[in-house]
């Protein structure tokens, strides 16, 4: 669910590089959201601060962001989406989530 992607993308103390490690291990942010504390113990480079951040299961801010995006017609593109830019995916620490707005096309 997009709300879990937003929650994941906005975890303080979890770098973009660490988010890639987590996505390799869990596959989807929803899996991380429902994981217990022990599930993060074997992730390379996991810090205590990052683990604590991932244990914060409050979705309030993520739901607010999702609603704002809906109202403003802002689209979200997750790292797993086929349309995620390949060149961006190949950098060392790509963002887990992209926000974009479509620009209207001129009529000729």
MARBA-551524 format. One record per residue (C-alpha): residue in three letters; x, y, z. Coordinates in steps of 0.001 Angstrom, whole numbers, plus 500000, padded with zeros to 6 digits. Layout:
% MARBA-551524
<ALA,<X,Y,Z>>
...
END
This chain:
% MARBA-551524
<UNK,<500000,500000,500000>>
<UNK,<501192,503504,499239>>
<UNK,<500713,504603,502833>>
<UNK,<503397,502096,503860>>
<UNK,<505750,503366,501148>>
<UNK,<505293,506908,502454>>
<UNK,<505809,505741,506040>>
<UNK,<508994,503950,504939>>
<UNK,<510333,506820,502816>>
<UNK,<510018,509235,505732>>
<UNK,<511713,507138,508436>>
<UNK,<514196,509346,510278>>
<UNK,<517610,507789,510939>>
<UNK,<517223,505395,507987>>
<UNK,<519419,506439,505053>>
<UNK,<518445,505810,501434>>
<UNK,<521221,503221,501250>>
<UNK,<519819,501439,504331>>
<UNK,<516364,501574,502744>>
<UNK,<517773,499657,499771>>
<UNK,<519174,497014,502142>>
<UNK,<515773,496770,503797>>
<UNK,<513972,496456,500453>>
<UNK,<516344,493668,499446>>
<UNK,<515525,491806,502645>>
<UNK,<511810,492516,503090>>
<UNK,<510776,493231,499494>>
<UNK,<507927,495628,500464>>
<UNK,<507569,498352,503118>>
<UNK,<504334,496756,504290>>
<UNK,<506380,493704,505330>>
<UNK,<508665,495970,507359>>
<UNK,<505728,497733,508922>>
<UNK,<504313,494469,510262>>
<UNK,<507701,492973,511186>>
<UNK,<508642,492584,514820>>
<UNK,<511787,494092,516286>>
<UNK,<513843,490895,515887>>
<UNK,<513307,490896,512118>>
<UNK,<515727,493817,511772>>
<UNK,<518573,492253,513744>>
<UNK,<520270,490622,510730>>
<UNK,<520204,493600,508369>>
<UNK,<523783,494722,507588>>
<UNK,<524519,498192,508930>>
<UNK,<521292,498473,510931>>
<UNK,<521750,501009,513719>>
<UNK,<519788,501226,516928>>
<UNK,<518318,504554,515787>>
<UNK,<517183,503086,512455>>
<UNK,<515657,500072,514185>>
<UNK,<513794,502321,516628>>
<UNK,<512539,504432,513730>>
<UNK,<511188,501333,511987>>
<UNK,<509387,500303,515165>>
<UNK,<507397,503553,515129>>
<UNK,<504170,502301,513528>>
<UNK,<502260,505586,513565>>
<UNK,<500797,506114,510075>>
<UNK,<499220,509488,510814>>
<UNK,<501827,511573,508966>>
<UNK,<501934,509128,506036>>
<UNK,<498140,509289,505716>>
<UNK,<498279,513107,505781>>
<UNK,<500904,513128,503024>>
<UNK,<498871,510674,500936>>
<UNK,<495729,512795,501312>>
<UNK,<497668,515952,500411>>
<UNK,<498991,514228,497285>>
<UNK,<495482,513173,496297>>
<UNK,<494132,516703,496745>>
<UNK,<496987,518284,494786>>
<UNK,<497043,515535,492132>>
<UNK,<500614,514599,493010>>
<UNK,<501588,511122,491887>>
<UNK,<503861,508708,493707>>
<UNK,<506320,506345,492129>>
<UNK,<507882,503625,494277>>
<UNK,<511267,502036,493769>>
<UNK,<509449,498850,492710>>
<UNK,<507350,500527,489992>>
<UNK,<508294,499684,486411>>
<UNK,<508239,503401,485539>>
<UNK,<510877,504270,488178>>
<UNK,<513783,505815,486209>>
<UNK,<516476,503221,485500>>
<UNK,<519284,505790,485724>>
<UNK,<518109,506834,489165>>
<UNK,<517703,503222,490254>>
<UNK,<521381,502633,489469>>
<UNK,<522846,505273,491788>>
<UNK,<524314,504171,495124>>
<UNK,<521432,505433,497241>>
<UNK,<518254,505939,495184>>
<UNK,<515190,507349,496925>>
<UNK,<512547,504763,497794>>
<UNK,<509734,507048,496656>>
<UNK,<509391,509808,494079>>
<UNK,<506693,512465,493991>>
<UNK,<505732,514057,490683>>
<UNK,<503040,516114,489068>>
<UNK,<502014,515761,485465>>
<UNK,<502322,518852,483353>>
<UNK,<499418,519585,481028>>
<UNK,<500001,519099,477344>>
<UNK,<499550,521938,474897>>
<UNK,<496822,521417,472329>>
<UNK,<497859,522101,468751>>
END
